């Protein structure tokens, strides 16, 4: 008989154990192997696999065997399911109260709760009793160890019991506490699913053999730290170099500012795949701090390729002659076909206002855009359909507000993006005269700004709010937010609402022919090819790396590796439109994304255009705070913006213009 002895570290889930399921040669050797436990300790541990009470011995026949450990909730699984069901019902009760009282109930007002929601009040007692019992069961499974997890269940139970015992006196008074504890219960569910465990190695030995210590003594640990200190002067932990065997190998330097974990995935993909296509190119991937590129470029020691630069930064470097035009390299047209047309817009400029010659100063890497998130359960209860146009959207708003729900159009900080959306949906454009001036004085722009402002002044949409929290509680069942950042945040923030929310494309403006213009603003980050690469003779190799990195299969593999590393909150906003099918989106989500992508547009970046968002924000706040006239407010800044853009043009020796086919250049949509 043998014991399987892992050396492990479980210091992430304080006060609890994490669980694993053991398989030997693909089979579970005995029933208890379904619920192996690894207790919390700040130090490394070593010992036989056990269920927390009994240590297990396993019979192994002669020969090779395969062992695997699977993540599982173990003994907590049933409690997790029960608490999740309770939370669903508590949230439903909360929403019923919200429809009566609004978000800030008056503790001294008689709401007649008992007459209006008698069933919900009765259910509070049942839920309080069930949560109390689950708290006791949780404590027993955890072997009577002190834990805030059982206390969380009791806190919610006590609030529900108070509300049930004295509905008129306690429901309004404890409404905010109930909302906060619903969030705590959701966090509790998320924490229980965290089963972090670090395993160093396994020792498989006869049961009677003695195990080594899990941690070294003082002298061993001191010697290790000294070696690590000395090694730090030799090893560059932030540079990942690779090489290719053979003659005339070209080494290309690639810099990125992502986290070390992300960079390691990029390095692994390079090692596994890049050499198959380009065997005589060596990639030196370097992880650098943000802001490193500028001083390195000025000193002439920058990279050949820089990853993840924002679209504004790309044009800032291009207008100063620091970047190469990637459209001049073989294979560019095929590479360009992997992206939406909109994603190329902010990276493309006209070099002359008349001859039509254009240059492209980057390759889209990631693309972000807004979508409309909605709570399926709340809209279904109210009988509200998802709006396709802003007319339908306006019809929906009173139905929500009559039940004390709010709608999130965007905060004051996103006013420029919201304005651009309405402007392009109304057939307008940002620039006139080839990008030399802005078009805020046109009918389309003025109509768009007025349309946006009315949602905040007439419909009283909030300009500041915690989107994730209000969407979770249901106070804001419809909101506009960035599809990838909000999706990732909410996936782990509200695990209890899985399947109860979704996203879709933004409502649009109906055209004269009956079609709907769903134009949706977006922005990109890009890879750029530095001018110094040309002088070093590595520009061709640099472009080869850019082409390889944005291939469909590489982007989907990278995205899926991030999911494996970070979990469901690791979705990646790739700019490659062909990669979505191989990524971990659901079929319905892929369907929505493919509806949205053809409606995306990006605004051209021009020297001095950074000033636009500042003055759009000023104009919007003047309307919201001071009841200024929308048209007069936005038009008052036209000369100021144009003057700043003219000043930047005079300051810079290179002149860029809007390509003629761009919607920004002629005031018409493509």
PLY file of the C-alpha trace (Angstrom):
ply
format ascii 1.0
element vertex 670
property float x
property float y
property float z
element edge 669
property int vertex1
property int vertex2
end_header
0.00 0.00 0.00
1.22 3.46 -0.89
0.54 7.01 0.20
0.41 9.94 -2.23
2.03 12.92 -0.52
1.84 16.36 -2.18
3.92 19.29 -1.00
1.35 22.06 -1.24
0.58 25.64 -0.29
-2.97 26.67 0.56
-2.75 30.22 1.87
-5.45 31.88 -0.25
-8.67 30.77 1.46
-8.22 31.68 5.10
-10.11 29.58 7.65
-11.31 27.04 5.09
-10.09 23.99 3.24
-10.11 23.56 -0.53
-11.20 20.34 -2.22
-9.98 18.07 -4.97
-11.11 14.80 -6.55
-8.48 12.11 -7.09
-8.35 9.92 -10.17
-5.91 7.05 -10.65
-5.60 5.90 -14.25
-8.76 7.87 -15.01
-10.86 6.20 -12.29
-11.92 7.30 -8.82
-10.31 4.65 -6.53
-12.83 4.97 -3.66
-15.77 7.14 -2.64
-13.82 9.34 -0.25
-11.48 10.34 -3.10
-14.25 12.66 -4.32
-13.71 14.97 -1.34
-10.02 15.36 -0.57
-9.30 18.33 1.69
-6.30 20.69 1.84
-6.34 22.87 4.95
-5.27 26.49 5.22
-1.78 27.39 6.42
0.52 30.29 5.63
3.44 27.86 5.16
4.07 24.92 2.84
2.65 21.58 3.97
3.37 17.97 3.08
1.36 14.86 3.94
-0.81 12.02 2.63
-4.03 12.76 0.77
-6.95 12.83 3.22
-10.57 13.89 3.67
-9.62 16.03 6.64
-10.11 13.15 9.08
-8.62 10.01 7.54
-5.34 9.62 5.65
-5.65 7.35 2.62
-3.48 4.51 1.39
-3.78 3.25 -2.18
-2.94 -0.11 -3.70
-0.83 0.22 -6.85
0.02 -2.64 -9.16
3.44 -2.90 -10.78
3.96 -0.56 -13.72
3.14 3.04 -14.67
0.11 4.89 -13.30
-1.44 8.29 -14.01
-2.68 10.49 -11.17
-4.86 13.59 -11.55
-6.54 16.03 -9.17
-9.77 17.76 -10.22
-11.12 20.95 -8.68
-14.39 20.38 -6.83
-16.47 22.05 -4.12
-16.42 18.83 -2.13
-18.58 18.90 0.99
-19.42 22.56 0.35
-21.14 21.76 -2.95
-24.62 21.15 -1.55
-24.45 24.19 0.72
-23.37 26.31 -2.23
-26.39 25.18 -4.23
-28.77 25.86 -1.33
-27.38 29.33 -0.63
-27.51 30.19 -4.32
-31.22 29.27 -4.40
-31.85 31.36 -1.27
-30.06 34.33 -2.79
-32.21 34.14 -5.93
-35.35 34.37 -3.82
-33.95 37.12 -1.56
-33.05 39.17 -4.61
-36.57 38.76 -5.97
-37.98 40.00 -2.64
-35.59 42.94 -2.69
-36.79 43.95 -6.16
-40.43 43.79 -5.01
-39.61 46.16 -2.14
-37.63 48.41 -4.50
-40.65 48.78 -6.79
-42.64 50.07 -3.80
-40.11 52.28 -1.99
-37.50 53.28 -4.56
-33.81 53.24 -3.74
-34.10 55.45 -0.65
-37.17 54.47 1.41
-38.56 56.72 4.13
-38.34 54.87 7.45
-41.37 56.80 8.79
-43.70 56.30 5.84
-46.46 53.69 5.88
-45.96 51.63 2.74
-48.57 48.99 3.67
-46.09 46.21 2.97
-48.22 43.50 4.52
-51.11 44.27 2.17
-48.94 44.67 -0.93
-46.39 41.84 -0.61
-47.82 39.34 1.93
-46.30 36.30 0.23
-42.83 37.81 0.18
-43.07 38.72 3.88
-44.03 35.13 4.73
-41.14 33.81 2.63
-38.68 35.94 4.61
-39.23 33.70 7.65
-38.67 30.53 5.64
-35.46 31.90 4.13
-34.19 33.11 7.52
-34.68 29.66 9.02
-32.98 27.97 6.07
-29.95 30.28 6.16
-29.58 29.72 9.92
-29.58 25.97 9.39
-27.08 26.27 6.52
-24.79 28.38 8.72
-24.75 25.62 11.34
-24.17 22.96 8.70
-21.32 25.00 7.22
-19.72 25.33 10.66
-19.87 21.55 11.22
-18.32 20.76 7.82
-15.56 23.24 8.61
-14.97 21.36 11.87
-16.14 24.20 14.11
-13.36 26.50 12.94
-14.11 30.20 13.28
-15.02 31.67 9.90
-16.62 34.84 8.62
-18.42 32.69 6.04
-20.90 31.25 8.53
-21.34 34.71 10.08
-22.37 36.11 6.69
-25.23 33.63 6.44
-26.39 34.48 9.96
-26.33 38.24 9.26
-28.67 37.86 6.29
-30.93 35.52 8.29
-31.22 38.06 11.13
-32.20 40.89 8.76
-34.88 38.74 7.11
-36.19 37.67 10.51
-36.50 41.32 11.59
-38.39 42.24 8.42
-40.75 39.32 8.83
-41.47 40.00 12.49
-42.32 43.67 12.04
-42.84 44.38 8.34
-44.11 47.97 8.64
-41.45 49.02 11.12
-38.41 47.12 9.84
-38.57 46.63 6.06
-37.93 50.25 5.08
-35.51 50.68 7.97
-33.41 47.65 6.97
-33.75 48.00 3.19
-30.21 49.32 2.68
-28.80 46.65 4.99
-30.61 44.00 2.98
-29.13 45.36 -0.27
-25.62 45.34 1.18
-26.02 41.81 2.51
-27.29 40.56 -0.84
-23.95 41.75 -2.20
-22.15 40.04 0.69
-24.01 36.80 -0.02
-23.00 37.00 -3.68
-19.39 37.56 -2.63
-19.73 34.60 -0.25
-20.73 32.35 -3.15
-17.80 33.59 -5.21
-15.34 33.05 -2.34
-16.54 29.50 -1.77
-15.77 28.63 -5.38
-12.19 29.88 -5.02
-10.22 26.67 -4.69
-6.67 27.97 -5.07
-3.98 25.37 -4.42
-0.28 25.40 -5.29
1.42 22.00 -5.60
5.22 21.77 -5.78
5.68 18.00 -6.19
4.36 14.59 -5.14
6.10 11.88 -3.15
4.65 8.41 -3.68
6.05 5.97 -1.16
5.16 3.00 1.05
2.87 4.01 3.91
5.43 3.23 6.59
8.19 5.47 5.13
8.98 8.79 6.79
8.26 12.06 4.93
10.72 14.97 4.66
9.92 18.37 6.20
7.80 20.70 4.11
9.96 23.74 4.88
13.70 24.20 5.20
15.47 25.25 8.39
16.85 28.74 8.96
20.22 28.09 7.32
18.70 26.44 4.26
16.27 29.30 3.70
19.03 31.88 4.27
21.28 30.19 1.71
18.42 30.13 -0.81
17.75 33.85 -0.41
21.45 34.68 -0.87
21.59 32.62 -4.09
18.42 34.32 -5.35
19.93 37.74 -4.62
23.12 36.98 -6.51
21.20 35.43 -9.40
19.09 38.59 -9.74
22.18 40.40 -11.09
22.65 37.76 -13.77
19.14 36.80 -14.86
16.78 39.30 -16.47
13.43 38.07 -15.23
11.55 40.41 -17.54
13.10 39.36 -20.83
12.08 36.21 -22.69
14.54 35.41 -25.45
14.31 32.69 -28.06
16.61 31.51 -30.79
16.48 29.57 -34.02
19.11 27.19 -35.24
20.67 27.95 -38.61
22.51 30.71 -40.41
21.48 34.32 -40.97
19.03 34.40 -38.10
17.38 37.81 -37.70
16.56 38.83 -34.12
13.51 41.06 -33.66
12.90 42.96 -30.43
9.28 43.07 -29.23
8.18 45.07 -26.18
4.94 44.72 -24.22
3.56 46.31 -21.05
1.15 43.54 -20.04
1.51 41.63 -16.77
4.17 38.94 -16.42
1.54 36.17 -16.62
0.25 37.53 -19.92
3.78 37.90 -21.24
4.54 34.29 -20.36
1.59 33.13 -22.45
2.87 35.21 -25.39
6.33 33.71 -24.90
4.93 30.16 -24.83
3.01 30.73 -28.07
6.12 32.12 -29.72
8.13 29.07 -28.67
5.44 26.64 -29.80
4.32 28.17 -33.09
6.28 31.13 -34.44
9.27 29.12 -35.65
7.01 26.93 -37.79
6.26 29.92 -40.04
9.45 31.93 -39.64
12.28 29.54 -38.71
15.04 32.11 -39.24
13.59 34.87 -37.09
14.37 34.98 -33.38
12.00 36.91 -31.12
13.30 38.73 -28.05
10.15 39.53 -26.06
10.67 42.07 -23.31
8.28 43.09 -20.58
8.64 46.81 -19.84
6.95 49.40 -17.66
4.44 51.82 -19.15
6.07 55.01 -20.41
9.34 53.26 -21.29
8.90 53.60 -25.05
9.32 57.39 -25.28
12.73 57.75 -23.57
13.96 54.56 -25.25
12.98 55.88 -28.68
14.64 59.23 -28.05
17.81 57.41 -26.98
17.72 55.15 -30.03
17.45 51.95 -27.96
13.76 51.21 -28.47
12.20 48.00 -29.80
11.42 46.94 -33.35
7.78 46.25 -32.46
5.74 47.73 -29.63
2.54 45.98 -28.56
-0.61 47.47 -27.06
-0.30 51.18 -27.84
-3.50 53.27 -27.70
-4.74 54.81 -30.96
-3.96 58.36 -29.81
-0.41 57.40 -28.91
0.06 55.75 -32.31
-0.70 58.99 -34.16
1.39 61.01 -31.68
4.43 58.91 -32.63
3.54 58.76 -36.33
3.19 62.52 -36.75
6.69 62.90 -35.31
8.15 60.41 -37.77
8.86 57.61 -35.25
6.78 54.88 -36.95
6.86 52.98 -40.23
3.95 52.71 -42.66
2.98 49.03 -42.41
0.87 49.19 -45.59
4.12 49.10 -47.62
4.96 45.51 -46.61
4.05 42.34 -48.49
1.04 40.61 -47.03
-0.56 43.74 -45.60
-3.80 43.44 -47.59
-4.37 39.87 -46.38
-3.54 40.93 -42.82
-5.95 43.88 -43.07
-8.82 41.52 -44.01
-8.75 39.99 -40.51
-10.11 43.17 -38.92
-13.24 45.24 -39.09
-12.95 48.24 -41.40
-13.57 50.54 -38.45
-10.55 49.27 -36.51
-8.19 50.51 -39.24
-9.63 54.04 -39.25
-7.70 55.64 -36.35
-4.44 54.13 -37.61
-4.86 55.38 -41.19
-4.09 58.92 -42.34
-3.83 60.78 -45.64
-0.39 62.21 -46.32
-1.78 64.82 -48.69
-5.16 66.51 -48.82
-5.64 65.95 -52.55
-3.75 62.98 -54.04
-5.40 60.26 -51.96
-2.11 58.75 -50.71
-2.60 57.12 -47.31
-0.36 55.55 -44.68
-1.20 52.98 -41.99
0.83 53.30 -38.80
-0.23 50.23 -36.85
-2.03 46.90 -36.77
-5.15 46.64 -34.56
-4.57 44.34 -31.61
-7.59 44.83 -29.36
-10.86 46.67 -29.95
-13.29 47.88 -27.31
-16.80 49.26 -27.71
-20.01 49.85 -25.80
-23.01 47.54 -25.75
-26.32 47.59 -23.92
-26.42 45.24 -20.92
-29.80 44.19 -19.56
-31.30 42.05 -16.80
-33.39 39.36 -18.46
-35.38 38.53 -15.32
-36.47 42.11 -14.61
-37.40 42.99 -18.17
-39.38 39.74 -18.45
-41.28 40.48 -15.23
-42.18 43.96 -16.47
-43.06 42.73 -19.96
-40.48 45.04 -21.54
-38.82 44.15 -24.84
-35.23 44.96 -25.77
-35.37 48.24 -27.76
-34.01 48.39 -31.30
-34.39 52.16 -31.76
-34.13 55.18 -29.47
-37.86 55.73 -29.97
-38.51 52.30 -28.48
-35.91 53.04 -25.81
-37.80 56.21 -24.79
-41.00 54.18 -24.54
-39.26 51.69 -22.25
-37.81 54.24 -19.82
-41.11 55.36 -18.19
-42.08 51.71 -17.61
-38.85 51.17 -15.70
-38.92 54.47 -13.84
-42.54 53.92 -12.74
-41.23 50.89 -10.82
-38.34 52.94 -9.36
-35.72 51.45 -11.69
-32.95 53.53 -13.24
-31.24 53.45 -16.64
-27.51 53.98 -17.15
-26.60 55.80 -20.38
-23.05 56.48 -19.19
-21.34 58.69 -16.65
-20.33 62.30 -17.29
-16.82 61.06 -18.06
-18.13 59.17 -21.10
-20.14 62.10 -22.51
-17.87 62.41 -25.57
-18.34 58.76 -26.55
-22.12 59.05 -26.09
-22.18 62.25 -28.17
-20.20 60.58 -30.97
-22.67 57.70 -30.99
-25.68 59.96 -31.52
-23.78 62.10 -34.02
-22.89 59.20 -36.30
-26.29 57.57 -35.92
-27.81 60.86 -37.11
-25.57 60.84 -40.19
-23.02 63.34 -38.95
-19.24 63.24 -38.67
-16.62 64.69 -36.36
-14.41 66.55 -38.82
-14.80 68.76 -41.88
-12.29 70.07 -44.40
-10.19 66.90 -44.39
-9.71 66.93 -40.63
-8.67 70.57 -40.33
-11.71 71.54 -38.25
-14.63 70.01 -36.35
-18.24 69.86 -37.49
-20.11 70.63 -34.26
-22.10 73.37 -35.98
-23.90 71.05 -38.42
-27.55 70.11 -38.01
-26.61 66.48 -37.38
-24.16 67.36 -34.60
-26.51 69.80 -32.89
-29.40 67.34 -33.06
-27.18 64.60 -31.61
-25.94 66.75 -28.71
-29.47 67.85 -27.88
-30.69 64.24 -28.05
-27.99 63.11 -25.62
-28.54 65.95 -23.16
-32.31 65.36 -22.96
-31.81 61.85 -21.60
-30.02 63.39 -18.61
-32.15 66.51 -18.15
-35.67 65.35 -19.05
-35.39 61.68 -18.10
-33.03 62.39 -15.20
-30.46 59.72 -16.02
-27.68 59.74 -13.39
-24.23 61.01 -14.39
-22.37 59.15 -11.61
-23.06 55.62 -10.42
-21.50 52.28 -9.59
-22.58 50.34 -12.68
-21.68 46.84 -11.47
-23.33 47.27 -8.08
-26.58 48.78 -9.40
-26.82 46.22 -12.18
-26.30 43.46 -9.64
-28.98 44.67 -7.25
-31.37 45.32 -10.13
-31.71 49.03 -9.45
-30.33 49.66 -12.95
-31.55 46.78 -15.15
-30.48 48.49 -18.39
-27.15 50.22 -18.89
-24.59 51.07 -21.56
-21.03 49.96 -20.81
-17.84 48.64 -22.40
-18.50 45.09 -23.52
-15.28 43.45 -22.37
-14.37 45.26 -19.14
-17.90 45.24 -17.72
-18.49 41.66 -18.87
-15.32 40.44 -17.16
-16.03 42.40 -14.00
-19.64 41.32 -13.68
-18.95 37.65 -14.46
-17.05 37.26 -11.18
-18.83 40.04 -9.29
-22.30 38.48 -9.52
-21.95 34.75 -10.02
-25.42 34.29 -8.53
-26.96 36.03 -11.56
-25.48 33.70 -14.15
-27.94 33.32 -17.01
-30.08 36.26 -15.86
-28.35 38.97 -17.88
-27.09 39.55 -21.38
-25.91 42.20 -23.82
-26.96 43.42 -27.24
-26.12 46.17 -29.72
-27.00 49.75 -28.89
-30.36 51.16 -30.02
-30.19 53.17 -33.22
-31.79 55.97 -35.20
-34.35 54.94 -37.80
-33.51 56.08 -41.33
-36.03 57.30 -43.90
-35.95 53.92 -45.66
-36.94 52.09 -42.47
-33.51 50.66 -41.68
-31.84 51.47 -38.37
-28.43 53.11 -37.98
-26.78 51.36 -35.01
-23.40 53.14 -35.37
-21.36 52.25 -32.29
-18.17 54.08 -31.27
-15.09 51.96 -30.63
-11.39 52.37 -29.95
-8.36 50.19 -30.59
-4.94 49.42 -29.20
-2.35 48.53 -31.78
1.04 47.04 -32.56
3.42 49.48 -34.21
6.61 49.07 -36.21
9.26 51.52 -35.05
11.30 53.58 -37.52
14.58 52.44 -35.92
13.81 48.90 -37.10
14.38 50.07 -40.68
17.83 51.34 -39.81
18.66 48.08 -38.03
17.41 46.00 -40.94
14.82 44.22 -38.78
11.65 45.88 -40.06
10.69 42.96 -42.34
11.11 40.54 -39.43
9.09 42.86 -37.22
6.22 42.91 -39.70
6.37 39.10 -39.88
5.87 38.95 -36.12
2.89 41.32 -36.33
1.33 39.21 -39.08
1.85 36.01 -37.09
0.52 37.41 -33.81
-2.78 38.53 -35.35
-3.51 35.21 -37.07
-6.92 33.72 -36.29
-5.60 30.62 -34.52
-2.97 32.49 -32.48
-5.49 35.06 -31.24
-8.00 32.39 -30.27
-5.29 30.35 -28.51
-4.11 33.44 -26.63
-7.68 34.28 -25.59
-8.34 30.73 -24.41
-5.07 30.61 -22.47
-6.15 33.77 -20.65
-9.41 32.07 -19.72
-7.46 29.09 -18.40
-5.28 31.44 -16.35
-7.86 33.95 -15.09
-11.13 32.03 -15.33
-14.35 33.39 -16.88
-13.23 36.97 -16.18
-10.32 36.63 -18.60
-12.17 37.42 -21.82
-9.93 39.20 -24.33
-11.15 41.91 -26.72
-9.23 40.79 -29.81
-9.49 42.96 -32.91
-9.41 39.84 -35.11
-13.06 39.35 -36.08
-12.46 35.77 -37.25
-11.22 34.58 -33.86
-14.53 34.90 -31.99
-15.82 31.51 -33.15
-12.89 29.72 -31.49
-13.05 31.70 -28.25
-15.00 30.83 -25.13
-18.07 32.95 -25.87
-21.44 31.24 -25.85
-23.27 30.78 -29.14
-25.74 33.55 -28.28
-22.90 35.93 -27.34
-21.05 35.24 -30.60
-24.30 35.93 -32.46
-24.66 39.31 -30.76
-21.02 40.23 -31.34
-21.38 39.48 -35.05
-24.43 41.77 -35.14
-22.47 44.54 -33.45
-19.15 44.43 -35.34
-20.51 45.65 -38.73
-21.91 48.71 -36.91
-18.63 49.75 -35.30
-16.76 52.88 -36.25
-13.67 54.62 -34.94
-12.93 58.31 -34.97
-9.83 59.44 -36.87
-7.06 60.74 -34.65
-5.71 64.15 -35.68
-3.01 66.33 -34.10
-4.69 68.34 -31.36
-7.83 66.18 -31.27
-7.14 65.40 -27.61
-8.76 68.74 -26.78
-12.17 67.70 -28.14
-13.26 65.45 -25.27
-12.35 68.14 -22.74
-14.66 70.75 -24.25
-17.46 68.31 -25.03
-17.40 67.47 -21.33
-17.52 71.17 -20.40
-20.48 71.73 -22.74
-22.39 68.76 -21.37
-21.90 69.74 -17.72
-23.02 73.29 -18.51
-26.31 71.87 -19.80
-26.72 69.40 -16.92
-25.72 71.68 -14.04
-26.67 75.14 -15.29
-29.57 74.48 -17.68
-27.58 75.94 -20.58
-28.98 75.63 -24.08
-27.41 72.51 -25.69
-26.81 74.12 -29.10
-25.28 77.31 -27.70
-23.19 75.32 -25.23
-21.51 73.03 -27.77
-21.11 75.74 -30.42
-19.38 78.05 -27.96
-16.31 75.80 -28.01
-15.94 75.30 -31.79
-13.45 78.15 -32.30
-11.43 77.14 -29.25
-11.10 73.54 -30.46
-10.24 74.56 -34.03
-7.62 77.02 -32.76
-5.90 74.30 -30.73
-5.87 71.92 -33.71
-4.42 74.69 -35.93
-1.73 75.40 -33.34
-0.69 71.75 -33.26
-0.51 71.64 -37.06
1.79 74.63 -37.12
3.92 73.12 -34.38
4.46 69.83 -36.24
6.38 69.57 -39.49
4.33 66.62 -40.79
0.73 67.19 -41.86
-1.92 64.46 -41.67
-5.41 64.57 -43.17
-8.57 62.47 -43.12
-8.67 59.97 -46.02
-11.40 60.95 -48.49
-13.42 57.75 -48.03
-13.55 58.22 -44.25
-16.87 59.25 -42.72
-14.97 61.84 -40.70
-13.91 63.68 -43.82
-17.12 64.37 -45.67
-19.89 64.20 -43.11
-21.47 61.08 -44.60
-21.50 57.53 -43.38
-19.71 54.93 -45.48
0 1
1 2
2 3
3 4
4 5
5 6
6 7
7 8
8 9
9 10
10 11
11 12
12 13
13 14
14 15
15 16
16 17
17 18
18 19
19 20
20 21
21 22
22 23
23 24
24 25
25 26
26 27
27 28
28 29
29 30
30 31
31 32
32 33
33 34
34 35
35 36
36 37
37 38
38 39
39 40
40 41
41 42
42 43
43 44
44 45
45 46
46 47
47 48
48 49
49 50
50 51
51 52
52 53
53 54
54 55
55 56
56 57
57 58
58 59
59 60
60 61
61 62
62 63
63 64
64 65
65 66
66 67
67 68
68 69
69 70
70 71
71 72
72 73
73 74
74 75
75 76
76 77
77 78
78 79
79 80
80 81
81 82
82 83
83 84
84 85
85 86
86 87
87 88
88 89
89 90
90 91
91 92
92 93
93 94
94 95
95 96
96 97
97 98
98 99
99 100
100 101
101 102
102 103
103 104
104 105
105 106
106 107
107 108
108 109
109 110
110 111
111 112
112 113
113 114
114 115
115 116
116 117
117 118
118 119
119 120
120 121
121 122
122 123
123 124
124 125
125 126
126 127
127 128
128 129
129 130
130 131
131 132
132 133
133 134
134 135
135 136
136 137
137 138
138 139
139 140
140 141
141 142
142 143
143 144
144 145
145 146
146 147
147 148
148 149
149 150
150 151
151 152
152 153
153 154
154 155
155 156
156 157
157 158
158 159
159 160
160 161
161 162
162 163
163 164
164 165
165 166
166 167
167 168
168 169
169 170
170 171
171 172
172 173
173 174
174 175
175 176
176 177
177 178
178 179
179 180
180 181
181 182
182 183
183 184
184 185
185 186
186 187
187 188
188 189
189 190
190 191
191 192
192 193
193 194
194 195
195 196
196 197
197 198
198 199
199 200
200 201
201 202
202 203
203 204
204 205
205 206
206 207
207 208
208 209
209 210
210 211
211 212
212 213
213 214
214 215
215 216
216 217
217 218
218 219
219 220
220 221
221 222
222 223
223 224
224 225
225 226
226 227
227 228
228 229
229 230
230 231
231 232
232 233
233 234
234 235
235 236
236 237
237 238
238 239
239 240
240 241
241 242
242 243
243 244
244 245
245 246
246 247
247 248
248 249
249 250
250 251
251 252
252 253
253 254
254 255
255 256
256 257
257 258
258 259
259 260
260 261
261 262
262 263
263 264
264 265
265 266
266 267
267 268
268 269
269 270
270 271
271 272
272 273
273 274
274 275
275 276
276 277
277 278
278 279
279 280
280 281
281 282
282 283
283 284
284 285
285 286
286 287
287 288
288 289
289 290
290 291
291 292
292 293
293 294
294 295
295 296
296 297
297 298
298 299
299 300
300 301
301 302
302 303
303 304
304 305
305 306
306 307
307 308
308 309
309 310
310 311
311 312
312 313
313 314
314 315
315 316
316 317
317 318
318 319
319 320
320 321
321 322
322 323
323 324
324 325
325 326
326 327
327 328
328 329
329 330
330 331
331 332
332 333
333 334
334 335
335 336
336 337
337 338
338 339
339 340
340 341
341 342
342 343
343 344
344 345
345 346
346 347
347 348
348 349
349 350
350 351
351 352
352 353
353 354
354 355
355 356
356 357
357 358
358 359
359 360
360 361
361 362
362 363
363 364
364 365
365 366
366 367
367 368
368 369
369 370
370 371
371 372
372 373
373 374
374 375
375 376
376 377
377 378
378 379
379 380
380 381
381 382
382 383
383 384
384 385
385 386
386 387
387 388
388 389
389 390
390 391
391 392
392 393
393 394
394 395
395 396
396 397
397 398
398 399
399 400
400 401
401 402
402 403
403 404
404 405
405 406
406 407
407 408
408 409
409 410
410 411
411 412
412 413
413 414
414 415
415 416
416 417
417 418
418 419
419 420
420 421
421 422
422 423
423 424
424 425
425 426
426 427
427 428
428 429
429 430
430 431
431 432
432 433
433 434
434 435
435 436
436 437
437 438
438 439
439 440
440 441
441 442
442 443
443 444
444 445
445 446
446 447
447 448
448 449
449 450
450 451
451 452
452 453
453 454
454 455
455 456
456 457
457 458
458 459
459 460
460 461
461 462
462 463
463 464
464 465
465 466
466 467
467 468
468 469
469 470
470 471
471 472
472 473
473 474
474 475
475 476
476 477
477 478
478 479
479 480
480 481
481 482
482 483
483 484
484 485
485 486
486 487
487 488
488 489
489 490
490 491
491 492
492 493
493 494
494 495
495 496
496 497
497 498
498 499
499 500
500 501
501 502
502 503
503 504
504 505
505 506
506 507
507 508
508 509
509 510
510 511
511 512
512 513
513 514
514 515
515 516
516 517
517 518
518 519
519 520
520 521
521 522
522 523
523 524
524 525
525 526
526 527
527 528
528 529
529 530
530 531
531 532
532 533
533 534
534 535
535 536
536 537
537 538
538 539
539 540
540 541
541 542
542 543
543 544
544 545
545 546
546 547
547 548
548 549
549 550
550 551
551 552
552 553
553 554
554 555
555 556
556 557
557 558
558 559
559 560
560 561
561 562
562 563
563 564
564 565
565 566
566 567
567 568
568 569
569 570
570 571
571 572
572 573
573 574
574 575
575 576
576 577
577 578
578 579
579 580
580 581
581 582
582 583
583 584
584 585
585 586
586 587
587 588
588 589
589 590
590 591
591 592
592 593
593 594
594 595
595 596
596 597
597 598
598 599
599 600
600 601
601 602
602 603
603 604
604 605
605 606
606 607
607 608
608 609
609 610
610 611
611 612
612 613
613 614
614 615
615 616
616 617
617 618
618 619
619 620
620 621
621 622
622 623
623 624
624 625
625 626
626 627
627 628
628 629
629 630
630 631
631 632
632 633
633 634
634 635
635 636
636 637
637 638
638 639
639 640
640 641
641 642
642 643
643 644
644 645
645 646
646 647
647 648
648 649
649 650
650 651
651 652
652 653
653 654
654 655
655 656
656 657
657 658
658 659
659 660
660 661
661 662
662 663
663 664
664 665
665 666
666 667
667 668
668 669
